[in-house]
Structures are given as C-alpha cells and as structure tokens.
Amino acid sequence: MSGRRWAILLGVAAVLYAGALRSGFVWDDLLTAVPARPLGEVVTERTGSWYRPLVMLSFAGDRALWGAWPTGFHATNVLLHVGVAGLLASLCAAVGLGAGASTAAALVFLTHPVQTEAVTYVSGRTDVLCALFVLLALLAWRRARHALDAWAFGSAIAFVAALLCKEAAVLLPLALVLPGTHPAARSPRPLLPLAACALWVLALASTGQHALRLTELPARLPAIAIAALTNARVLLWPSDLHLERFTAVGGRAAGVALAAWVALVALALGLVACARRVPAGWLFLGIALLAYVPVSGVVPVYPAIADRALFTAEHFLYLPLLGLAPLAVGFAMRAVPARAAPLLPALLGAVLVAWGAVVIDRNRDWHDEETLFRHTVGYDPPSARVWFNLGNLALRDGRLDEAEQRYRAALAREPRDGAAHLNLAITLDRRRAFTPEAEEHYREAIASRPALREAYRGLAAHFAARGDMGEVRRLLALADGIPAQP
C-alpha cells in the first residue's frame, strides 16, 4: 500500500481518536491490561473462560514501554486500528476493487462510530488484533502456490494467531474456499489453515468450558433475528452507541418473531445482490457472515443469561465490518450512474465528517469509569454489573446514599449476586446503621457465594460493632478456613 494512503489513514485516525489518548483505564482494563505479571503467567492465564495469550502479551509489551501510563495503551490501540484499515485497503486492491474504492473502504472501516468500543476501550484490543491477523492470513493465502508451501503455512499460523486473540475468528478460515479469495483460476486447497483451526477447535472443546447449548437455540431464534436487525440499524445509523447492549430472549408474539426473520432474510438477499455486483463480492460477504455468526447468539457468549438475553456488544461488529465496508463501497461505485459518479467523493466526505463527529463525542464517554458507567445506565441494560461498578465508585468516594441505590438496582436485576449483597451490607454498616437488613445481606452474600471470605469478615465486623464477640470468632474461623482463590 502506498505511503500516501497510510498517511491519510493515520491522519484521519489522529483527528478522530485524539480524545481517546486522554482516557484512563476502565473496567476490564484494570484486570487485564494494568497488572504486571510474570511472562509465564501472561502466556498461560485465561481471560475469564477464554484463552487469549497474544492480547495479554501485547498488554505486557505496553507495560514494558509505558508502565501504567494509559495514553500509551490507547495509542497502541489506535495504531493497530490504522494497521487493520491499511491491510484491508491492501486486500481490497489485491482483489480488484480499485485504488480509490480500496481507500474509501478503508476509511469507512476506520471511521465508523461503532468501532469506538474496540478502539477506545483498551480491552477492546482483542477484536483489533484478531482482525489484523485475519487480514494477514488472507493476504498470505493469496501468495500460496500450492497447499503446503511457506505462504500456506504462514496463512495457517496467522489464523491460529487470530484465534489466540479472539475466538470469533473460528469460521473465517472457510473464507479461503470462496470465489475471489485466491488469484489463481484453480486455487490450492487450504488444507493447512483449515487443519490448524480444526485442531484449535478440538483443543477448546477438550476444556469442556464452552457448550453449544443447541437444544436452547429455538427459544433464542427470535432474539437472534431482532439482534441482527438492530445491528444493521446501528451500522446504518449509529445514533445511540453505548456499552452493554442486550437483546431480550422472550416476551415476543409469534407474529413479531416471524416478521423479524422475514426482514432478516430480505436483508440477507439484499447483501447477496450487492455481492454479485462487486469484485470479490462473495469474499467480502463471506467475511462478514463468517465473522458475525459466532457472535450472533447461535452460541451464547454469556451462557449464564442466555435464557433471558443475548449479549450484542458493539465491538462484535468490528470483524464483520472487514467485509461489509468493502461490500458497501464497491456496490455504491457500481450502482451509481456514471453521470453521478463525480458526486461520490463528496458524499463519502460528508458521511465521514458526520461519523467523525460521533466518534469524537463517543470517545468522551470512555474518559473514566464514572463517565462510562453513568452513560451506560441511562440505557437501562438488564445486566447488573454496570450498576454494581457504579455503586463501587460511589462507595469508594463515600457517597453512601448513591452507593446503596446502585447496589439495590444491581440486585433487582441479579438477586443472587453475592458481591452486590456484600457491598450493600458494607454500605449500610458504614452509615452506622448495623441493622438487621445489613446482616441479612451479609448472609445472602454467603449463601450465594460460600467461598467469599470477605462476606464472613464483613459479617464478623458487623457483629463486633454489636458486641457479639462469640459470633465474631466463629465467623473469622470460617473465613480463615476458606482456601485462597487463585
């Protein structure tokens, strides 16, 4: 790719994401990016139930360069995002989209406001790094001359690297069999990439931590269609971006569910019609669909709430946009009459300016945890964790009335949340109430999480304030007998 195109992408990103460089660490960043760990732990630890060692290594590299300076971590995210956009432009040019259309597709991908959740959120790097390796895999495959040469091996390694950043890339090796992926009339068989990814799937399945839960799929089908249509609307009109997007699973009439699926099928047919008019359109459509299916709700990302809601985060759209951005640009250039073609650059410029304003505004939401959580609760997500985290900030700052309100809101959504019960009990005790209600919440915390040491110790402090030293000794003995959590 030309230096001029790289300069354009870097300049646009600098303008749009300058505000991100002033943001701090938020939420999962404090668990994944900030703590310093030995290298052996970095490459073996799990991120929740997932194994993403390359992301953790990138955080370790940032810590070595920047210490705990958040600006450095944010700058890495922005530069990686520019790198993904540049590689996308290279892929578009390689498959015949044309220099102007390739740059336009890269700019659409770079500036779309939905990308902020993956770019401005340090922990969103999982999507960005995954996309980077996916594109490297596709570009390497185009240079393979037979199924077992060095470029085929490089493509396989890059796909495995993508999976070691995020599992959503699991179906993307199938894109190698699509028309237009390889320049040869008879392309090699992608044996190495497919075999390498199949081995990764077997290794993941052997852990037993991730169940498909396909027997529950029929109940999720209406929500899957609604979520897909909502995502399509967000991509076309990104007006209400926020953290913690969910789609309710139940509560819809059969007619609504049927209408949603009819609309979704119509949308899919429209994308097929677009793909037929775009060079390598089947490749781009395949990338979009293969990247979206794993996060569509077919397999629940958060099984604990899958019977109530699908998690439909905005950063789930980062990988699908690798295909959708070139598809949209390529179709626009083919569909517009020749006499109106000179207007396309102006139209693209207007869209990019409008999107840029949204990106700049959205970056402010990520300034710190207080700002992020307050923005998020305005959309009333059904998950309890945002209210819980906002309560923690209020408790830390001594705003006890607000802390109590936030913890009660969390418990209204997750009545068995042991941590919320514990912190509500602590809040009530700090107000010097030492009421039976505080004791009740300590006991609910213990019932919900019997290994939660802090709940026993909190209840012991509660009884100490009431002068019941016998109960204090009993509870502290119970707490001391609980093994330390890893």
FIGU-782076 format. One record per residue (C-alpha): residue number from 1; residue in one letter; x, y, z. Coordinates in steps of 0.02 Angstrom, whole numbers. Example, Ala and Ser with C-alpha at 12.3 -4.5 7.8 and 13.67 -1.06 7.14 Angstrom:
{site 1, A, {615, -225, 390}}
{site 2, S, {684, -53, 357}}
//
This chain:
{site 1, M, {0, 0, 0}}
{site 2, S, {63, 173, -44}}
{site 3, G, {137, 290, 85}}
{site 4, R, {7, 421, 39}}
{site 5, R, {-135, 304, 85}}
{site 6, W, {-53, 261, 251}}
{site 7, A, {-31, 446, 287}}
{site 8, I, {-216, 478, 252}}
{site 9, L, {-272, 339, 368}}
{site 10, L, {-152, 391, 505}}
{site 11, G, {-204, 573, 492}}
{site 12, V, {-390, 534, 500}}
{site 13, A, {-364, 419, 648}}
{site 14, A, {-262, 552, 738}}
{site 15, V, {-404, 677, 721}}
{site 16, L, {-542, 557, 771}}
{site 17, Y, {-456, 468, 915}}
{site 18, A, {-354, 609, 993}}
{site 19, G, {-483, 612, 1133}}
{site 20, A, {-454, 427, 1165}}
{site 21, L, {-274, 464, 1212}}
{site 22, R, {-336, 566, 1360}}
{site 23, S, {-441, 424, 1428}}
{site 24, G, {-392, 317, 1576}}
{site 25, F, {-410, 133, 1612}}
{site 26, V, {-588, 71, 1636}}
{site 27, W, {-673, -90, 1688}}
{site 28, D, {-583, -245, 1623}}
{site 29, D, {-427, -142, 1586}}
{site 30, L, {-392, -143, 1773}}
{site 31, L, {-392, -334, 1772}}
{site 32, T, {-307, -372, 1607}}
{site 33, A, {-201, -227, 1546}}
{site 34, V, {-139, -142, 1704}}
{site 35, P, {-72, -279, 1821}}
{site 36, A, {109, -332, 1794}}
{site 37, R, {131, -521, 1785}}
{site 38, P, {274, -642, 1755}}
{site 39, L, {290, -691, 1572}}
{site 40, G, {245, -872, 1608}}
{site 41, E, {82, -817, 1687}}
{site 42, V, {46, -697, 1543}}
{site 43, V, {50, -836, 1413}}
{site 44, T, {-45, -965, 1516}}
{site 45, E, {-180, -868, 1607}}
{site 46, R, {-358, -858, 1543}}
{site 47, T, {-462, -703, 1515}}
{site 48, G, {-617, -762, 1605}}
{site 49, S, {-654, -927, 1520}}
{site 50, W, {-560, -881, 1361}}
{site 51, Y, {-377, -906, 1313}}
{site 52, R, {-307, -751, 1227}}
{site 53, P, {-119, -753, 1257}}
{site 54, L, {-70, -639, 1112}}
{site 55, V, {-180, -500, 1180}}
{site 56, M, {-105, -523, 1352}}
{site 57, L, {70, -519, 1277}}
{site 58, S, {28, -355, 1190}}
{site 59, F, {-25, -283, 1358}}
{site 60, A, {138, -343, 1433}}
{site 61, G, {231, -256, 1293}}
{site 62, D, {138, -95, 1328}}
{site 63, R, {178, -109, 1513}}
{site 64, A, {362, -129, 1470}}
{site 65, L, {355, 26, 1360}}
{site 66, W, {237, 140, 1455}}
{site 67, G, {222, 74, 1631}}
{site 68, A, {47, 115, 1694}}
{site 69, W, {26, 266, 1578}}
{site 70, P, {-143, 239, 1493}}
{site 71, T, {-104, 354, 1346}}
{site 72, G, {25, 229, 1283}}
{site 73, F, {-100, 86, 1287}}
{site 74, H, {-230, 191, 1196}}
{site 75, A, {-101, 244, 1065}}
{site 76, T, {-63, 61, 1031}}
{site 77, N, {-248, 26, 1002}}
{site 78, V, {-264, 171, 881}}
{site 79, L, {-107, 121, 784}}
{site 80, L, {-167, -59, 773}}
{site 81, H, {-335, 4, 708}}
{site 82, V, {-244, 103, 574}}
{site 83, G, {-144, -54, 532}}
{site 84, V, {-304, -154, 509}}
{site 85, A, {-378, -20, 396}}
{site 86, G, {-218, -16, 293}}
{site 87, L, {-215, -204, 272}}
{site 88, L, {-398, -200, 223}}
{site 89, A, {-356, -74, 87}}
{site 90, S, {-217, -189, 26}}
{site 91, L, {-337, -337, 18}}
{site 92, C, {-467, -233, -75}}
{site 93, A, {-339, -177, -202}}
{site 94, A, {-272, -354, -222}}
{site 95, V, {-443, -425, -266}}
{site 96, G, {-479, -289, -394}}
{site 97, L, {-583, -160, -304}}
{site 98, G, {-478, -17, -372}}
{site 99, A, {-365, 109, -286}}
{site 100, G, {-500, 238, -249}}
{site 101, A, {-627, 111, -189}}
{site 102, S, {-496, 24, -82}}
{site 103, T, {-451, 185, 6}}
{site 104, A, {-636, 227, 28}}
{site 105, A, {-671, 55, 104}}
{site 106, A, {-526, 75, 224}}
{site 107, L, {-590, 248, 276}}
{site 108, V, {-767, 182, 302}}
{site 109, F, {-696, 44, 412}}
{site 110, L, {-580, 163, 504}}
{site 111, T, {-707, 299, 543}}
{site 112, H, {-867, 204, 577}}
{site 113, P, {-927, 256, 751}}
{site 114, V, {-967, 78, 804}}
{site 115, Q, {-779, 45, 806}}
{site 116, T, {-751, 154, 959}}
{site 117, E, {-791, 13, 1080}}
{site 118, A, {-649, -92, 1008}}
{site 119, V, {-526, 53, 987}}
{site 120, T, {-555, 172, 1133}}
{site 121, Y, {-578, 33, 1260}}
{site 122, V, {-404, -38, 1292}}
{site 123, S, {-477, -212, 1323}}
{site 124, G, {-564, -200, 1154}}
{site 125, R, {-394, -238, 1078}}
{site 126, T, {-450, -420, 1064}}
{site 127, D, {-554, -376, 910}}
{site 128, V, {-423, -264, 832}}
{site 129, L, {-280, -388, 848}}
{site 130, C, {-392, -529, 788}}
{site 131, A, {-438, -430, 632}}
{site 132, L, {-255, -389, 599}}
{site 133, F, {-207, -573, 596}}
{site 134, V, {-360, -622, 492}}
{site 135, L, {-308, -499, 357}}
{site 136, L, {-128, -559, 363}}
{site 137, A, {-192, -737, 342}}
{site 138, L, {-298, -690, 190}}
{site 139, L, {-157, -591, 109}}
{site 140, A, {-32, -732, 140}}
{site 141, W, {-151, -859, 63}}
{site 142, R, {-162, -758, -97}}
{site 143, R, {26, -787, -120}}
{site 144, A, {18, -975, -91}}
{site 145, R, {54, -1078, -246}}
{site 146, H, {12, -1249, -175}}
{site 147, A, {-70, -1319, -21}}
{site 148, L, {89, -1350, 80}}
{site 149, D, {206, -1207, 35}}
{site 150, A, {276, -1075, 152}}
{site 151, W, {137, -949, 116}}
{site 152, A, {3, -1080, 154}}
{site 153, F, {95, -1118, 316}}
{site 154, G, {103, -931, 354}}
{site 155, S, {-84, -914, 324}}
{site 156, A, {-118, -1057, 445}}
{site 157, I, {-7, -978, 578}}
{site 158, A, {-93, -809, 556}}
{site 159, F, {-266, -887, 575}}
{site 160, V, {-212, -976, 735}}
{site 161, A, {-142, -810, 797}}
{site 162, A, {-311, -730, 763}}
{site 163, L, {-396, -866, 865}}
{site 164, L, {-271, -837, 1006}}
{site 165, C, {-333, -658, 1008}}
{site 166, K, {-519, -693, 995}}
{site 167, E, {-624, -847, 963}}
{site 168, A, {-744, -755, 845}}
{site 169, A, {-621, -794, 703}}
{site 170, V, {-663, -979, 713}}
{site 171, L, {-761, -986, 549}}
{site 172, L, {-657, -863, 448}}
{site 173, P, {-535, -992, 376}}
{site 174, L, {-684, -1051, 273}}
{site 175, A, {-668, -888, 176}}
{site 176, L, {-518, -965, 89}}
{site 177, V, {-632, -1077, -15}}
{site 178, L, {-738, -932, -79}}
{site 179, P, {-725, -864, -257}}
{site 180, G, {-604, -719, -271}}
{site 181, T, {-501, -761, -117}}
{site 182, H, {-355, -831, -218}}
{site 183, P, {-298, -755, -384}}
{site 184, A, {-267, -921, -472}}
{site 185, A, {-402, -998, -582}}
{site 186, R, {-376, -1160, -487}}
{site 187, S, {-329, -1110, -312}}
{site 188, P, {-236, -1226, -193}}
{site 189, R, {-337, -1317, -62}}
{site 190, P, {-323, -1228, 106}}
{site 191, L, {-278, -1388, 198}}
{site 192, L, {-155, -1312, 322}}
{site 193, P, {-262, -1164, 379}}
{site 194, L, {-417, -1272, 398}}
{site 195, A, {-324, -1411, 488}}
{site 196, A, {-237, -1290, 606}}
{site 197, C, {-402, -1208, 653}}
{site 198, A, {-488, -1376, 672}}
{site 199, L, {-353, -1427, 797}}
{site 200, W, {-383, -1265, 892}}
{site 201, V, {-570, -1303, 900}}
{site 202, L, {-534, -1478, 966}}
{site 203, A, {-418, -1406, 1098}}
{site 204, L, {-550, -1281, 1152}}
{site 205, A, {-685, -1415, 1157}}
{site 206, S, {-574, -1526, 1264}}
{site 207, T, {-579, -1399, 1405}}
{site 208, G, {-766, -1427, 1424}}
{site 209, Q, {-795, -1244, 1469}}
{site 210, H, {-896, -1193, 1317}}
{site 211, A, {-1057, -1284, 1272}}
{site 212, L, {-1153, -1250, 1111}}
{site 213, R, {-1321, -1270, 1200}}
{site 214, L, {-1407, -1300, 1034}}
{site 215, T, {-1559, -1376, 1119}}
{site 216, E, {-1599, -1199, 1179}}
{site 217, L, {-1575, -1124, 1006}}
{site 218, P, {-1761, -1121, 957}}
{site 219, A, {-1801, -1009, 1106}}
{site 220, R, {-1662, -889, 1052}}
{site 221, L, {-1711, -879, 868}}
{site 222, P, {-1825, -726, 883}}
{site 223, A, {-1692, -632, 982}}
{site 224, I, {-1558, -681, 854}}
{site 225, A, {-1660, -601, 715}}
{site 226, I, {-1701, -445, 817}}
{site 227, A, {-1518, -426, 866}}
{site 228, A, {-1460, -440, 685}}
{site 229, L, {-1585, -309, 628}}
{site 230, T, {-1535, -195, 772}}
{site 231, N, {-1352, -213, 723}}
{site 232, A, {-1395, -171, 543}}
{site 233, R, {-1483, -14, 603}}
{site 234, V, {-1333, 33, 712}}
{site 235, L, {-1217, 14, 564}}
{site 236, L, {-1328, 120, 452}}
{site 237, W, {-1374, 249, 585}}
{site 238, P, {-1254, 245, 734}}
{site 239, S, {-1352, 363, 845}}
{site 240, D, {-1362, 280, 1017}}
{site 241, L, {-1196, 196, 1049}}
{site 242, H, {-1172, 126, 1222}}
{site 243, L, {-1093, -13, 1322}}
{site 244, E, {-1187, -169, 1375}}
{site 245, R, {-1308, -194, 1231}}
{site 246, F, {-1427, -339, 1258}}
{site 247, T, {-1574, -413, 1163}}
{site 248, A, {-1712, -492, 1266}}
{site 249, V, {-1743, -676, 1226}}
{site 250, G, {-1926, -695, 1274}}
{site 251, G, {-2085, -594, 1277}}
{site 252, R, {-2121, -579, 1090}}
{site 253, A, {-2275, -634, 996}}
{site 254, A, {-2253, -765, 860}}
{site 255, G, {-2301, -637, 728}}
{site 256, V, {-2163, -519, 783}}
{site 257, A, {-2035, -659, 778}}
{site 258, L, {-2092, -711, 604}}
{site 259, A, {-2086, -532, 541}}
{site 260, A, {-1910, -512, 609}}
{site 261, W, {-1850, -666, 518}}
{site 262, V, {-1935, -613, 356}}
{site 263, A, {-1847, -444, 369}}
{site 264, L, {-1682, -529, 407}}
{site 265, V, {-1698, -644, 256}}
{site 266, A, {-1738, -492, 147}}
{site 267, L, {-1582, -407, 214}}
{site 268, A, {-1478, -561, 175}}
{site 269, L, {-1546, -567, -2}}
{site 270, G, {-1503, -384, -23}}
{site 271, L, {-1323, -419, 31}}
{site 272, V, {-1315, -563, -93}}
{site 273, A, {-1374, -446, -231}}
{site 274, C, {-1237, -323, -181}}
{site 275, A, {-1105, -458, -180}}
{site 276, R, {-1149, -508, -359}}
{site 277, R, {-1104, -333, -421}}
{site 278, V, {-941, -308, -326}}
{site 279, P, {-769, -378, -372}}
{site 280, A, {-733, -518, -249}}
{site 281, G, {-905, -482, -177}}
{site 282, W, {-927, -662, -119}}
{site 283, L, {-766, -649, -20}}
{site 284, F, {-821, -490, 69}}
{site 285, L, {-995, -557, 102}}
{site 286, G, {-919, -718, 167}}
{site 287, I, {-803, -624, 284}}
{site 288, A, {-950, -525, 353}}
{site 289, L, {-1061, -678, 382}}
{site 290, L, {-924, -795, 445}}
{site 291, A, {-868, -662, 569}}
{site 292, Y, {-1045, -623, 628}}
{site 293, V, {-1116, -798, 655}}
{site 294, P, {-1008, -841, 808}}
{site 295, V, {-1068, -684, 899}}
{site 296, S, {-1247, -686, 833}}
{site 297, G, {-1320, -783, 979}}
{site 298, V, {-1320, -952, 893}}
{site 299, V, {-1191, -995, 1026}}
{site 300, P, {-1222, -889, 1181}}
{site 301, V, {-1075, -781, 1228}}
{site 302, Y, {-1135, -771, 1409}}
{site 303, P, {-1224, -937, 1444}}
{site 304, A, {-1275, -882, 1620}}
{site 305, I, {-1402, -759, 1549}}
{site 306, A, {-1438, -844, 1382}}
{site 307, D, {-1615, -888, 1435}}
{site 308, R, {-1653, -704, 1466}}
{site 309, A, {-1545, -600, 1349}}
{site 310, L, {-1415, -607, 1212}}
{site 311, F, {-1261, -500, 1235}}
{site 312, T, {-1249, -400, 1074}}
{site 313, A, {-1100, -287, 1103}}
{site 314, E, {-1049, -156, 976}}
{site 315, H, {-871, -223, 968}}
{site 316, F, {-944, -384, 897}}
{site 317, L, {-964, -288, 733}}
{site 318, Y, {-778, -249, 713}}
{site 319, L, {-737, -409, 619}}
{site 320, P, {-896, -411, 511}}
{site 321, L, {-854, -235, 452}}
{site 322, L, {-699, -305, 368}}
{site 323, G, {-820, -373, 239}}
{site 324, L, {-964, -251, 250}}
{site 325, A, {-860, -93, 220}}
{site 326, P, {-787, -150, 52}}
{site 327, L, {-954, -226, 2}}
{site 328, A, {-1045, -61, 32}}
{site 329, V, {-914, 45, -56}}
{site 330, G, {-898, -74, -202}}
{site 331, F, {-1086, -81, -226}}
{site 332, A, {-1103, 108, -217}}
{site 333, M, {-973, 131, -354}}
{site 334, R, {-1061, 4, -465}}
{site 335, A, {-1240, 59, -430}}
{site 336, V, {-1220, 247, -453}}
{site 337, P, {-1248, 306, -633}}
{site 338, A, {-1092, 367, -722}}
{site 339, R, {-1155, 547, -729}}
{site 340, A, {-1173, 549, -540}}
{site 341, A, {-1006, 464, -503}}
{site 342, P, {-913, 630, -475}}
{site 343, L, {-1028, 660, -326}}
{site 344, L, {-971, 503, -235}}
{site 345, P, {-813, 578, -157}}
{site 346, A, {-915, 724, -89}}
{site 347, L, {-1047, 604, -21}}
{site 348, L, {-913, 497, 59}}
{site 349, G, {-833, 651, 135}}
{site 350, A, {-999, 707, 209}}
{site 351, V, {-1029, 536, 285}}
{site 352, L, {-853, 529, 358}}
{site 353, V, {-870, 703, 434}}
{site 354, A, {-1037, 657, 514}}
{site 355, W, {-968, 493, 579}}
{site 356, G, {-811, 581, 640}}
{site 357, A, {-915, 697, 748}}
{site 358, V, {-999, 545, 826}}
{site 359, V, {-831, 461, 857}}
{site 360, I, {-760, 615, 942}}
{site 361, D, {-914, 631, 1051}}
{site 362, R, {-916, 444, 1093}}
{site 363, N, {-734, 449, 1148}}
{site 364, R, {-785, 565, 1290}}
{site 365, D, {-892, 426, 1364}}
{site 366, W, {-734, 323, 1392}}
{site 367, H, {-641, 459, 1487}}
{site 368, D, {-654, 367, 1654}}
{site 369, E, {-761, 236, 1739}}
{site 370, E, {-882, 360, 1816}}
{site 371, T, {-919, 439, 1647}}
{site 372, L, {-933, 271, 1559}}
{site 373, F, {-1048, 189, 1687}}
{site 374, R, {-1162, 340, 1704}}
{site 375, H, {-1182, 348, 1516}}
{site 376, T, {-1220, 162, 1510}}
{site 377, V, {-1352, 153, 1647}}
{site 378, G, {-1451, 283, 1551}}
{site 379, Y, {-1493, 142, 1429}}
{site 380, D, {-1552, 28, 1571}}
{site 381, P, {-1459, -132, 1522}}
{site 382, P, {-1528, -291, 1601}}
{site 383, S, {-1357, -345, 1665}}
{site 384, A, {-1319, -298, 1846}}
{site 385, R, {-1134, -266, 1828}}
{site 386, V, {-1140, -84, 1772}}
{site 387, W, {-1246, -35, 1922}}
{site 388, F, {-1130, -137, 2034}}
{site 389, N, {-974, -50, 1967}}
{site 390, L, {-1054, 121, 1982}}
{site 391, G, {-1101, 78, 2161}}
{site 392, N, {-920, 32, 2195}}
{site 393, L, {-862, 203, 2136}}
{site 394, A, {-990, 288, 2247}}
{site 395, L, {-940, 180, 2396}}
{site 396, R, {-757, 220, 2366}}
{site 397, D, {-794, 406, 2367}}
{site 398, G, {-907, 398, 2520}}
{site 399, R, {-1068, 435, 2426}}
{site 400, L, {-1163, 308, 2528}}
{site 401, D, {-1340, 355, 2476}}
{site 402, E, {-1295, 336, 2293}}
{site 403, A, {-1198, 175, 2326}}
{site 404, E, {-1350, 99, 2412}}
{site 405, Q, {-1462, 149, 2267}}
{site 406, R, {-1343, 73, 2138}}
{site 407, Y, {-1322, -91, 2232}}
{site 408, R, {-1510, -108, 2252}}
{site 409, A, {-1528, -80, 2064}}
{site 410, A, {-1399, -217, 2034}}
{site 411, L, {-1490, -338, 2148}}
{site 412, A, {-1655, -300, 2063}}
{site 413, R, {-1576, -372, 1906}}
{site 414, E, {-1469, -510, 1984}}
{site 415, P, {-1546, -558, 2153}}
{site 416, R, {-1414, -692, 2184}}
{site 417, D, {-1263, -579, 2155}}
{site 418, G, {-1159, -614, 2310}}
{site 419, A, {-1040, -467, 2283}}
{site 420, A, {-1184, -345, 2268}}
{site 421, H, {-1262, -412, 2429}}
{site 422, L, {-1094, -395, 2517}}
{site 423, N, {-1062, -217, 2461}}
{site 424, L, {-1239, -163, 2501}}
{site 425, A, {-1215, -234, 2677}}
{site 426, I, {-1050, -139, 2693}}
{site 427, T, {-1135, 20, 2634}}
{site 428, L, {-1272, 1, 2763}}
{site 429, D, {-1146, -30, 2902}}
{site 430, R, {-1041, 121, 2852}}
{site 431, R, {-1193, 226, 2882}}
{site 432, R, {-1180, 162, 3062}}
{site 433, A, {-1347, 77, 3045}}
{site 434, F, {-1295, -101, 3094}}
{site 435, T, {-1473, -151, 3057}}
{site 436, P, {-1546, -325, 3034}}
{site 437, E, {-1555, -284, 2848}}
{site 438, A, {-1365, -268, 2838}}
{site 439, E, {-1347, -436, 2924}}
{site 440, E, {-1472, -510, 2802}}
{site 441, H, {-1370, -452, 2652}}
{site 442, Y, {-1209, -524, 2725}}
{site 443, R, {-1298, -691, 2745}}
{site 444, E, {-1367, -680, 2567}}
{site 445, A, {-1190, -650, 2505}}
{site 446, I, {-1128, -804, 2598}}
{site 447, A, {-1274, -909, 2534}}
{site 448, S, {-1241, -854, 2355}}
{site 449, R, {-1051, -873, 2366}}
{site 450, P, {-999, -984, 2512}}
{site 451, A, {-814, -959, 2470}}
{site 452, L, {-825, -769, 2480}}
{site 453, R, {-707, -735, 2625}}
{site 454, E, {-748, -551, 2631}}
{site 455, A, {-930, -588, 2669}}
{site 456, Y, {-883, -685, 2827}}
{site 457, R, {-762, -549, 2881}}
{site 458, G, {-889, -413, 2845}}
{site 459, L, {-1020, -502, 2947}}
{site 460, A, {-891, -526, 3086}}
{site 461, A, {-860, -338, 3088}}
{site 462, H, {-1047, -311, 3091}}
{site 463, F, {-1063, -420, 3247}}
{site 464, A, {-910, -340, 3326}}
{site 465, A, {-997, -171, 3316}}
{site 466, R, {-1144, -252, 3406}}
{site 467, G, {-1031, -328, 3539}}
{site 468, D, {-1061, -512, 3495}}
{site 469, M, {-880, -573, 3505}}
{site 470, G, {-926, -756, 3506}}
{site 471, E, {-1005, -741, 3334}}
{site 472, V, {-855, -637, 3278}}
{site 473, R, {-733, -778, 3322}}
{site 474, R, {-841, -908, 3237}}
{site 475, L, {-855, -809, 3075}}
{site 476, L, {-669, -767, 3069}}
{site 477, A, {-628, -951, 3093}}
{site 478, L, {-742, -993, 2946}}
{site 479, A, {-659, -860, 2839}}
{site 480, D, {-484, -924, 2883}}
{site 481, G, {-536, -1100, 2833}}
{site 482, I, {-583, -1049, 2656}}
{site 483, P, {-442, -1085, 2530}}
{site 484, A, {-370, -932, 2444}}
{site 485, Q, {-444, -904, 2271}}
{site 486, P, {-321, -917, 2125}}
//
